[in-house]
Amino acid sequence: MNSLSTFIDFFKNNEIISAKIFGIIQFVFILSVISLFFKILNSIVKKITVKKCSLQIQHIIDKGIRYAGFAVMVLTVFHRLGIDIRALLGAAGIAGVAIGFAAQTSISNIISGLFVITERAFRINDVIEVEGTIGTVQSINLLSVILKTFDSQYVRIPNETIIKANLINYSQFPYRRVKTELGVAYGTDLRKLEQILVSVAKNNAFIIDDPAPSILWTSFSTSSIDLTLMAWTKIEDFVNLRNSLFVEIDERLKQENIEIPFQQLDIHIKGNQTITVPECEQSNSQRQSIEVVNASCE
């Protein structure tokens, strides 16, 4: 009891210290109320927008409320410290001119970001390709778009680049076409081959019936007759169909004794001459086979 009385007497006799401590407690309480208010506001807005707005709009509203709450707290701190906000705004206006020249790229990205958001060419969780980079959209911000590539790399693309570049959205439509290109040896029964490939595609578990699989004959190349097998599938099954078709086509062509040729070059030598082919040329990436044929002298 004596220690408590001493503690109370200390504050009674030191009004300045008591006022400062009370002011700090009051200040912390005000900031806590402001923070709680904006958290409740954010929660209410999320419940309203979750069914009516897209995911990127929800993120933008969420960030807007957070920034507004932070701004109110900063203004409250300035007011409690007796700082004239109008003087700060005047100084900020002068500094803003200088900063504006140095921040032209950022301003351009912000303006581009507004176009990206309003145009809605893609959404969060869509798979897009920009300048050769393919990934899943993680967030759409005022300055940039964040992608996560298929090998888990973090990619930040400025909004100005998004606006200027050709963009491919692989998630825009529910279905996607899988193209499998291959070549067969000359002399192959093309009508029979077409029936075989269409049959393989139709029996695949990941294919959809409409549109039906089709064959496009593309060219008579040096060593093969080239074609493209086209089949449609759901977006989520694209990789599964592509991989399974490769294996199934290879197995079926082997069963039917249909040859998929590799590039072959025949060299005819005049006279009884011998050519030594370097080892590196005999095993290149294109599996090129060089046959040296001894021809009779002319």
C-alpha angles and dihedrals in degrees: 000000000000092000091049091050090049090051092050093045090051092059092043091055094043105055094164093057091044091052092050094049090047089049092052092049090048091048093051090047092053092049090048091052091049091049092048091048094054092045090054090045091050091050092050093048091049091055090050097045100039092086100029104043135052120252095257092052089051090053092049093049090047092053091044092056091046092051091046091052091049091049092051091050092050091049089049091053091050091049093050091049091051095243115156105238093194091060090050091050090051092051090046090054092056092045090045091066092057093042091049092063091050093046101051092121092051092048090049090051092050092051090046089049091058089054091048091052096046096042093053094202088156140007138213111290092024117130109234138171123218121177092337096315114118123191149125116278109246100174141352112217135175092255104032150354119245120217132187111208123216090259091053099258121153111232125185115196118188114236091236088062091048091055096046100040130075106260126201119199109199092183099054094098129037095236134051134192120238116208120200114189123198143149131224131202122269110263094042116137098249097193091052090046091052091053091048095051094045089049091051091050095047092051093052113112095222099052127102121222098227119082091032122224115271141186126230116193105214112178152339098241130184097274105012150024105250128214142165124225111209123197134163129229142161115282093246091054097049097106093041092053094045094051097041093049091055092054096041094048092049092049094046095048090051090052090051093044091238112156125225100201128212122217113286130186122197115204118194115202122204112225130002096308129145125218122197112210114209115245093239090059092050094060108036127149093262092058088236114186118205117198118193112207122194108225128191119259117263 
